[in-house]
Structures are given as C-alpha cells and as structure tokens.
Amino acid sequence: MPQITELLDSTSMNRALTRIAHEIIERNKGIDECIVVGIKTRGAFLARRLAERIEKIEGKPIRTGELDITLYRDDLSTKQVNDEAQVQQVDIDYQVSDQKIVLVDDVLYTGRTVRAALDAVMDLGRPSQIQLAVLIDRGHRELPIRADYVGKNIPTASHERIVVNLEEVDGQDIVAIHKED
C-alpha cells in the first residue's frame, strides 16, 4: 500500500501557474512572438491554463497548441509503434519558424518526454527559441534538459512517483507523491 503525501493543493497549483505566466511574459518581453504548446495530456491542460492567465495579464490572447509525442518516444519498441496509429498528433495552427515556443508539461523527470517534444517541434520548423515550463521538477535527469519555468522543485527518490491530478482529467487539482512501503 503506497503512502500518499499531498504536495500541492488547488490553491498552490493556481499560484504556481500564475507565477509561471508572469515569468513567461517578463522573460519574453511580452507575448507577440510566443506560442504556448502543451505536451498531451496534462501538459496540454496546463498550457491552456497558462494561456488564460497570460491573456488576463496582457489583455490579448497568446497562441497555443498541443503535441502528442507518443511516436517520438525513444522507449517504445518498433512493434509498439507499428501496432499504434501512425498518425502524428500535432495541433499547432501556426508557423513555428522564428517563434518562441514555450513547451508545457506536468512533471519533468528523466527528460525523455521533453526530448521527444523537441524533436516533434523541430519537425514543424525552426523556432527562434524553445523554452520549457513544468509544474513539477522532480530531478533524476537522464538527459541534459533543464526547465526555464518551474512551479515547484520536489527532490524525489527514483522509487517514488509524482502524481498530478487536474480538474479537467481527474476531477480535482492536486499533486501528490506516492511512496511505496
């Protein structure tokens, strides 16, 4: 039976996302050349929330998109890929060339999901810059990837799991750590 410890409640999560939205605007000196792109599934919902906050702050909408990086993952066997639909799931209605892309995901762990997302974005064009926003950075990187915007750093052991629940998918906003006994 895993021991579950709550790390962020709804209020803390909202506060972290608002802070990240302000940091994105400040670092990019506005949003004119930015596209916020969520990595499906939870990163896409977080990207929408960030976009709403940025629009509220800036008074104008920011361009958004979504990526499903399944076919870009390096941990799928060839058989798994062949057994899955061969359709690339990209929902970005804008040219990415010469734009600043802000990738959004829920948890940064080994870096492999982000590497796959970088490959997917580069297949669409050549952005002027790619930035990374994550709700949780838990460490244990296998690749040299670092987030530009972090909601909360949570050092973990490799046997622990960070679980992000979002209202849109799970019916509530909560981040918890699950520790196996």
LODRENTOR-153436 format. One record per residue: residue number from 1; residue in three letters; x, y negated, z negated of N, C-alpha, C in turn. Coordinates in steps of 0.05 Angstrom, whole numbers, plus 32768, in hexadecimal, padded with zeros to 4 digits. Atoms other than C-alpha are relative to their C-alpha. Layout:
! residues N
{pt NUM 'Ala' {X Y Z} {X Y Z} {X Y Z}}
...
! end
This chain:
! residues 181
{pt 1 'Met' {8011 8018 8000} {8000 8000 8000} {8012 7FE7 8000}}
{pt 2 'Pro' {7FEF 8018 7FFF} {8021 7FBE 8016} {7FF7 7FEB 7FEB}}
{pt 3 'Gln' {8004 8017 8012} {8028 7F84 7FE5} {7FFD 7FE8 8013}}
{pt 4 'Ile' {8005 8017 7FEF} {800A 7F46 8006} {8002 7FE6 7FF0}}
{pt 5 'Thr' {7FFD 801A 800D} {8020 7F00 7FF3} {7FF9 7FEA 8014}}
{pt 6 'Glu' {8008 8017 7FEF} {7FFE 7EC2 8010} {8017 7FEB 8001}}
{pt 7 'Leu' {7FEB 8014 7FFC} {8031 7E91 802D} {7FF4 7FE5 8007}}
{pt 8 'Leu' {800D 8018 7FF8} {8004 7E5D 804E} {7FE2 8004 8000}}
{pt 9 'Asp' {801D 7FFF 7FFE} {7FBA 7E4F 8045} {7FF9 7FED 8017}}
{pt 10 'Ser' {800A 8010 7FEA} {7F8F 7E28 8076} {800A 7FE3 7FFF}}
{pt 11 'Thr' {7FF7 801C 8004} {7FA2 7DE4 8059} {801E 7FFD 8006}}
{pt 12 'Ser' {7FE3 8001 7FFB} {7FED 7DF3 805A} {8006 8004 801E}}
{pt 13 'Met' {7FFC 7FFB 7FE3} {7FE8 7E0D 80A2} {7FF9 7FE7 8010}}
{pt 14 'Asn' {8007 8019 7FF2} {7FC4 7DCE 80B9} {8014 7FEA 7FFC}}
{pt 15 'Arg' {7FEC 8014 8006} {7FF7 7DA2 8097} {8019 8005 8010}}
{pt 16 'Ala' {7FE8 7FF9 7FF0} {8030 7DC7 80B9} {7FFC 7FFA 801D}}
{pt 17 'Leu' {8006 8006 7FE4} {800F 7DC1 80FD} {7FFF 7FE2 8006}}
{pt 18 'Thr' {8000 801D 7FFC} {8003 7D77 80F4} {801C 7FF5 8000}}
{pt 19 'Arg' {7FE4 8009 8001} {804C 7D6D 80E1} {800E 8007 801A}}
{pt 20 'Ile' {7FF3 7FF8 7FE7} {8063 7D94 811E} {7FF6 7FEE 8017}}
{pt 21 'Ala' {800A 8011 7FEB} {8035 7D6A 814B} {800E 7FE5 7FFF}}
{pt 22 'His' {7FF1 8019 8003} {8055 7D2A 8130} {801C 8002 8009}}
{pt 23 'Glu' {7FE4 7FFC 7FF8} {809B 7D47 813A} {8002 8002 801E}}
{pt 24 'Ile' {8000 7FFD 7FE3} {808B 7D5A 8182} {7FFE 7FE4 800E}}
{pt 25 'Ile' {8003 801B 7FF4} {8073 7D13 8192} {8019 7FEF 7FFC}}
{pt 26 'Glu' {7FE8 8010 8006} {80AE 7CF3 816F} {8018 8008 8010}}
{pt 27 'Arg' {7FE8 7FF7 7FF1} {80E3 7D1E 818F} {7FFF 7FFA 801E}}
{pt 28 'Asn' {8003 8004 7FE3} {80C7 7D16 81D5} {7FF8 7FE4 8007}}
{pt 29 'Lys' {8007 801C 7FFB} {80B7 7CCC 81CD} {7FE5 7FFE 800F}}
{pt 30 'Gly' {801B 7FFF 7FF3} {806E 7CDA 81DF} {7FFC 801C 800C}}
{pt 31 'Ile' {8008 7FE5 7FF5} {804E 7D12 8207} {7FFE 8000 801E}}
{pt 32 'Asp' {8005 8003 7FE3} {804F 7CFA 824F} {800C 8017 8011}}
{pt 33 'Glu' {7FF3 7FEC 7FF0} {8080 7D2F 8268} {7FFF 801C 7FF2}}
{pt 34 'Cys' {8001 7FE7 8010} {806B 7D67 8238} {7FE9 8012 8007}}
{pt 35 'Ile' {8016 7FEC 7FFD} {8043 7DA7 8240} {8003 8013 7FE8}}
{pt 36 'Val' {7FFF 7FEE 8016} {8032 7DCF 8202} {7FF5 801B 800A}}
{pt 37 'Val' {8006 7FE6 7FF5} {8032 7E19 8214} {8000 8015 7FE9}}
{pt 38 'Gly' {8002 7FEC 8015} {8019 7E4E 81E3} {8006 801C 800B}}
{pt 39 'Ile' {7FFB 7FE4 7FF9} {8032 7E96 81E4} {7FE9 8010 7FF4}}
{pt 40 'Lys' {8018 7FF1 8009} {7FF5 7EC3 81E1} {8008 8015 7FEC}}
{pt 41 'Thr' {801B 8009 8004} {7FD3 7ED4 81B5} {7FFF 7FE9 7FEC}}
{pt 42 'Arg' {8003 8014 8015} {7FDB 7EAC 8175} {800F 7FE6 8007}}
{pt 43 'Gly' {7FF2 8018 7FF8} {800D 7E7B 8193} {7FEF 7FEF 8012}}
{pt 44 'Ala' {8012 800F 7FEF} {7FD8 7E67 81C6} {7FED 7FF0 7FEF}}
{pt 45 'Phe' {8013 800F 8012} {7FA7 7E54 818F} {800F 7FEA 7FF1}}
{pt 46 'Leu' {7FF1 8015 800E} {7FDD 7E2F 8169} {8007 7FE9 8013}}
{pt 47 'Ala' {7FFA 8015 7FEC} {7FF0 7E09 81A9} {7FE7 7FEE 8004}}
{pt 48 'Arg' {8019 8010 7FFD} {7FA7 7DF3 81B1} {7FFC 7FEE 7FE8}}
{pt 49 'Arg' {8003 8010 8018} {7FA6 7DDB 8169} {8014 7FE9 8000}}
{pt 50 'Leu' {7FEC 8016 7FFE} {7FE7 7DB4 8174} {7FF7 7FEC 8014}}
{pt 51 'Ala' {8009 8012 7FEC} {7FCB 7D96 81B3} {7FE9 7FEE 7FF6}}
{pt 52 'Glu' {8015 8010 800B} {7F8D 7D7F 818E} {800B 7FEA 7FED}}
{pt 53 'Arg' {7FF4 8013 8013} {7FB8 7D5E 8158} {800F 7FEA 800F}}
{pt 54 'Ile' {7FF1 8013 7FF0} {7FE5 7D3D 818C} {7FED 7FED 800E}}
{pt 55 'Glu' {8013 8012 7FF3} {7FA9 7D22 81B2} {7FF4 7FEC 7FEC}}
{pt 56 'Lys' {800B 8012 8015} {7F8D 7D05 8171} {8014 7FEA 7FF9}}
{pt 57 'Ile' {7FEA 8013 8007} {7FD0 7CE4 8161} {8005 7FEC 8017}}
{pt 58 'Glu' {7FF8 8010 7FE9} {7FE0 7CCB 81A7} {7FE9 7FF2 800E}}
{pt 59 'Gly' {8017 800C 7FF3} {7F9A 7CBB 81BE} {7FFC 8009 801D}}
{pt 60 'Lys' {8003 7FF5 7FE5} {7FA2 7CE4 81FE} {8007 801D 7FFF}}
{pt 61 'Pro' {7FFA 7FE3 8001} {7FA4 7D2E 820E} {801C 8007 800A}}
{pt 62 'Ile' {7FE7 7FF5 7FF7} {7FE3 7D56 8216} {7FFA 8018 8012}}
{pt 63 'Arg' {8004 7FE9 7FEF} {7FE8 7D8A 824D} {8007 801A 7FF1}}
{pt 64 'Thr' {7FFC 7FE7 800F} {7FE3 7DD2 8234} {8000 8018 8014}}
{pt 65 'Gly' {8000 7FE7 7FF1} {7FEC 7E19 824D} {8004 8018 7FEE}}
{pt 66 'Glu' {7FFC 7FE8 800F} {7FF2 7E61 8237} {8011 8014 8010}}
{pt 67 'Leu' {7FF0 7FEB 7FF4} {8022 7E9A 8245} {7FFA 801B 7FF3}}
{pt 68 'Asp' {8001 7FE5 800A} {8018 7EE5 823D} {801B 800C 800A}}
{pt 69 'Ile' {7FE5 7FF8 7FF8} {8060 7EFE 823C} {8004 801E 8000}}
{pt 70 'Thr' {7FFE 7FE2 8002} {8050 7F49 823A} {8013 800B 8015}}
{pt 71 'Leu' {7FEF 7FF4 7FEB} {8071 7F58 827D} {801C 7FF6 8000}}
{pt 72 'Tyr' {7FE4 800B 8002} {80AF 7F30 826A} {800F 800C 7FE9}}
{pt 73 'Arg' {7FF3 7FF5 8018} {80BD 7F56 822A} {8016 8015 8007}}
{pt 74 'Asp' {7FEA 7FED 7FFA} {80FE 7F7E 8228} {7FFD 8019 7FEF}}
{pt 75 'Asp' {8003 7FE8 8010} {80E3 7FB1 81F7} {7FEA 8012 800A}}
{pt 76 'Leu' {8013 7FEE 7FF3} {80B0 7FD0 8226} {800E 8013 8013}}
{pt 77 'Ser' {7FF4 7FED 7FED} {80C3 800E 824B} {7FF4 7FFB 801C}}
{pt 78 'Thr' {800A 8003 7FE4} {80BA 8010 8297} {7FE4 800E 8002}}
{pt 79 'Lys' {8019 7FF2 7FFF} {8082 8043 828D} {7FE9 7FEF 7FF4}}
{pt 80 'Gln' {8014 8011 800D} {805D 8014 825D} {7FF7 7FE9 8013}}
{pt 81 'Val' {8006 8016 7FEE} {8062 7FDB 828F} {7FEF 800A 8018}}
{pt 82 'Asn' {800F 7FF5 7FE9} {804A 8007 82C9} {7FE4 8008 7FF8}}
{pt 83 'Asp' {801B 7FF8 8009} {800F 801F 829F} {7FEE 7FE8 7FFA}}
{pt 84 'Glu' {800F 8019 8006} {7FFA 7FD7 828F} {7FFA 7FF2 801A}}
{pt 85 'Ala' {8007 8010 7FE9} {7FDA 7FA6 82BF} {8019 7FF0 8009}}
{pt 86 'Gln' {7FE9 800E 7FF5} {800F 7F87 82EC} {7FFB 7FE3 8006}}
{pt 87 'Val' {8007 801C 7FFB} {7FF0 7F42 82E8} {800F 7FEF 7FEC}}
{pt 88 'Gln' {7FF3 8013 8011} {801A 7F0A 82CC} {7FEC 7FED 7FF4}}
{pt 89 'Gln' {8014 8011 800D} {7FF0 7EE5 8299} {800C 7FE5 7FF9}}
{pt 90 'Val' {7FF6 801B 8005} {8003 7E9C 82A0} {7FE8 7FED 8005}}
{pt 91 'Asp' {8016 8013 7FFD} {7FD0 7E65 8295} {800C 7FE4 7FFB}}
{pt 92 'Ile' {7FF4 801B 8001} {7FF7 7E25 82A3} {7FF9 7FF3 801A}}
{pt 93 'Asp' {800A 800D 7FE7} {7FD5 7DF7 82D5} {8011 7FE8 8008}}
{pt 94 'Tyr' {7FEE 8017 7FFA} {8010 7DC7 82DA} {801A 800A 800B}}
{pt 95 'Gln' {7FE4 7FFA 7FF8} {8053 7DC6 82FC} {8012 7FFC 7FE8}}
{pt 96 'Val' {7FEE 8002 8017} {8087 7DD4 82C7} {801B 7FF4 8006}}
{pt 97 'Ser' {7FE6 800C 7FF9} {80C2 7DBA 82EE} {8002 7FE3 7FF7}}
{pt 98 'Asp' {7FFA 801B 800B} {80E1 7D7C 82CE} {7FEE 7FF7 7FE9}}
{pt 99 'Gln' {8011 8006 8017} {80B0 7D80 8294} {800D 800C 7FE6}}
{pt 100 'Lys' {7FF7 7FF5 8019} {80BE 7D8D 824A} {7FEA 8014 7FF7}}
{pt 101 'Ile' {8013 7FEB 8008} {809E 7DCF 8236} {8004 8005 7FE2}}
{pt 102 'Val' {7FFF 7FF9 801C} {808E 7DDA 81ED} {7FF2 801B 7FFC}}
{pt 103 'Leu' {800B 7FE5 8005} {8085 7E25 81E2} {7FF7 8001 7FE3}}
{pt 104 'Val' {800B 7FFE 801B} {805A 7E36 81A6} {7FFA 801D 7FFA}}
{pt 105 'Asp' {8006 7FE5 8009} {8058 7E78 8180} {7FFB 8000 7FE2}}
{pt 106 'Asp' {8006 7FFF 801C} {8041 7E8F 813C} {8018 8006 7FEE}}
{pt 107 'Val' {7FE9 7FF7 8010} {807F 7EB3 8121} {8018 8003 8011}}
{pt 108 'Leu' {7FE7 7FFC 7FF3} {80C7 7EAF 8137} {800F 8014 7FEF}}
{pt 109 'Tyr' {7FF2 7FEA 800E} {80EB 7EF0 8125} {801A 8006 800E}}
{pt 110 'Thr' {7FE7 7FF8 7FF2} {811E 7F12 8152} {8008 7FED 8017}}
{pt 111 'Gly' {7FFB 8012 7FEA} {8117 7EDF 818A} {7FF9 800C 801B}}
{pt 112 'Arg' {8005 7FF2 7FE7} {8103 7F13 81BE} {7FE6 7FF5 800E}}
{pt 113 'Thr' {8018 800C 7FF4} {80BD 7EF6 81C9} {8006 7FE6 800D}}
{pt 114 'Val' {7FF8 801A 7FF5} {80DA 7EB1 81D4} {8010 8004 8019}}
{pt 115 'Arg' {7FF0 7FFB 7FE8} {810D 7ECD 8205} {7FEE 8007 8017}}
{pt 116 'Ala' {8012 7FF8 7FEB} {80D5 7EED 822C} {7FF0 7FE7 800A}}
{pt 117 'Ala' {800F 8018 7FF9} {80AE 7EAB 822B} {8011 7FED 8011}}
{pt 118 'Leu' {7FEE 8011 7FF1} {80EB 7E85 8244} {8002 800A 801D}}
{pt 119 'Asp' {7FFF 7FF4 7FE5} {80F0 7EB6 827F} {7FE7 7FF9 800F}}
{pt 120 'Ala' {801A 8006 7FF2} {80A6 7EAC 828F} {7FFF 7FE3 8009}}
{pt 121 'Val' {8001 801D 7FF9} {80AC 7E60 828E} {8013 7FFB 8017}}
{pt 122 'Met' {7FEC 8005 7FEB} {80EB 7E61 82B9} {7FF6 800B 801B}}
{pt 123 'Asp' {800B 7FF5 7FE7} {80C6 7E8B 82EC} {7FEC 7FEC 800D}}
{pt 124 'Leu' {8013 8014 7FF5} {8095 7E50 82F4} {800D 7FE7 800A}}
{pt 125 'Gly' {7FF2 8018 7FF8} {80C9 7E1B 8300} {8017 7FFA 7FEE}}
{pt 126 'Arg' {7FE9 8007 8011} {8102 7DF5 82E0} {7FF9 7FE8 7FEF}}
{pt 127 'Pro' {8006 8016 8012} {80EC 7DCC 82A4} {8019 7FF0 7FF9}}
{pt 128 'Ser' {7FEA 8011 8009} {8117 7D92 828D} {800A 8009 7FE5}}
{pt 129 'Gln' {7FF9 7FF7 801B} {8116 7DB0 8247} {7FEB 8014 7FF7}}
{pt 130 'Ile' {8013 7FEE 800D} {80F6 7DE9 8221} {8005 7FFE 7FE2}}
{pt 131 'Gln' {7FFF 8001 801D} {80E8 7DE0 81D7} {7FEF 8016 7FF4}}
{pt 132 'Leu' {800F 7FEA 800D} {80CD 7E12 81A5} {7FF4 7FF6 7FE5}}
{pt 133 'Ala' {800E 8006 8019} {8099 7E07 816E} {7FF4 801A 7FF6}}
{pt 134 'Val' {800B 7FE8 800C} {8088 7E3F 813E} {7FF4 7FF9 7FE5}}
{pt 135 'Leu' {800C 8004 801B} {805B 7E42 8101} {8013 800B 7FEB}}
{pt 136 'Ile' {7FEF 7FF3 8013} {808A 7E72 80DD} {801A 8009 800D}}
{pt 137 'Asp' {7FE6 7FF5 7FF8} {80D5 7E80 80E5} {8008 8012 7FE9}}
{pt 138 'Arg' {7FFA 7FED 8015} {80E5 7EBF 80BF} {801D 800B 8001}}
{pt 139 'Gly' {7FE4 7FF7 7FFE} {812E 7EC9 80D5} {8003 801A 800F}}
{pt 140 'His' {7FFA 7FE6 7FF4} {814E 7F0A 80ED} {8003 7FFE 801F}}
{pt 141 'Arg' {7FFD 8003 7FE3} {8160 7EF0 8133} {8012 8015 800C}}
{pt 142 'Glu' {7FEF 7FEE 7FF0} {817C 7F21 8166} {800B 7FF1 8018}}
{pt 143 'Leu' {7FF7 8011 7FE9} {8185 7EEA 819A} {8005 7FE4 7FF6}}
{pt 144 'Pro' {7FFA 801B 8009} {81A1 7EA4 8194} {7FEA 7FEC 8007}}
{pt 145 'Ile' {8017 8011 7FFB} {815E 7E81 8191} {7FF9 7FF3 7FE6}}
{pt 146 'Arg' {8007 8011 8018} {814A 7E49 8161} {7FE8 7FEF 8007}}
{pt 147 'Ala' {8018 8010 7FFC} {8108 7E25 8158} {8007 7FE2 7FFC}}
{pt 148 'Asp' {7FFD 801D 8003} {8106 7DD9 8162} {7FED 7FF5 7FEB}}
{pt 149 'Tyr' {8015 8008 8013} {80C7 7DD3 8137} {7FF7 8018 7FF1}}
{pt 150 'Val' {8007 7FE9 8011} {80B8 7E01 80FC} {7FEC 7FF7 7FEB}}
{pt 151 'Gly' {8013 8006 8015} {807B 7E00 80D0} {800A 8008 7FE5}}
{pt 152 'Lys' {7FF5 7FF7 8019} {809C 7E29 8099} {8015 8015 8005}}
{pt 153 'Asn' {7FEB 7FEB 8000} {80DD 7E50 8092} {7FFB 8013 7FE9}}
{pt 154 'Ile' {8005 7FEC 8015} {80D1 7E91 806D} {8014 8016 8004}}
{pt 155 'Pro' {7FED 7FEA 7FFF} {810E 7EBD 8062} {7FF3 801A 7FF8}}
{pt 156 'Thr' {800D 7FE7 8005} {80F8 7F05 8065} {8015 8017 8001}}
{pt 157 'Ala' {7FF1 7FE7 7FFB} {8114 7F4B 8060} {7FF5 800D 8019}}
{pt 158 'Ser' {8009 7FF4 7FE7} {8111 7F73 80A0} {7FE8 8013 7FFD}}
{pt 159 'His' {8016 7FED 8003} {80DF 7FA4 8082} {7FE5 7FF1 7FF9}}
{pt 160 'Glu' {8018 800F 8006} {80AE 7F6C 8071} {7FF3 7FF6 801A}}
{pt 161 'Arg' {800E 8009 7FE9} {8079 7F54 80A1} {7FF2 7FE5 7FFA}}
{pt 162 'Ile' {800F 8019 8002} {805E 7F0D 80AB} {7FE7 8004 8010}}
{pt 163 'Val' {801A 7FFE 7FF2} {8014 7F0E 80BD} {7FF3 7FE5 8001}}
{pt 164 'Val' {800D 8019 7FFC} {7FF5 7ED0 80DA} {7FE3 8006 8009}}
{pt 165 'Asn' {801C 7FFF 7FF8} {7FA9 7ECE 80DB} {7FF6 7FE5 8007}}
{pt 166 'Leu' {800B 8019 7FF7} {7F86 7E98 8101} {7FE1 8002 8002}}
{pt 167 'Glu' {801D 8001 8000} {7F3D 7E83 80FE} {7FF5 800B 801B}}
{pt 168 'Glu' {800A 7FF9 7FE5} {7F34 7E8D 814A} {8002 801E 8005}}
{pt 169 'Val' {7FFC 7FE3 7FFB} {7F4C 7ED6 8148} {7FF7 8011 7FE8}}
{pt 170 'Asp' {8003 7FEF 8018} {7F47 7EEF 8100} {7FEB 7FF6 7FED}}
{pt 171 'Gly' {8015 800A 8011} {7F11 7EC4 80E1} {8009 7FEF 7FE9}}
{pt 172 'Gln' {7FF5 8011 8015} {7F3F 7E9F 80B1} {801C 7FF8 8006}}
{pt 173 'Asp' {7FE5 8009 7FFD} {7F7F 7E77 80AF} {8010 8007 7FE7}}
{pt 174 'Ile' {7FEF 7FF8 8016} {7FB3 7E97 8083} {801A 800D 800B}}
{pt 175 'Val' {7FE7 7FF3 7FFA} {7FFC 7EAC 8087} {8009 800F 7FE7}}
{pt 176 'Ala' {7FF9 7FEF 8017} {8012 7EE6 805B} {8018 8011 8007}}
{pt 177 'Ile' {7FEA 7FED 7FFD} {804E 7F12 8050} {7FF7 801A 7FF5}}
{pt 178 'His' {8007 7FE5 8009} {8043 7F5C 804B} {801A 800F 7FFA}}
{pt 179 'Lys' {7FE8 7FF2 8009} {8077 7F82 8023} {7FF8 801D 7FFA}}
{pt 180 'Glu' {8005 7FE4 8005} {8078 7FCE 8025} {800D 8008 7FE6}}
{pt 181 'Asp' {7FF5 7FF7 801A} {8081 7FEF 7FE1} {8015 8015 8003}}
! end
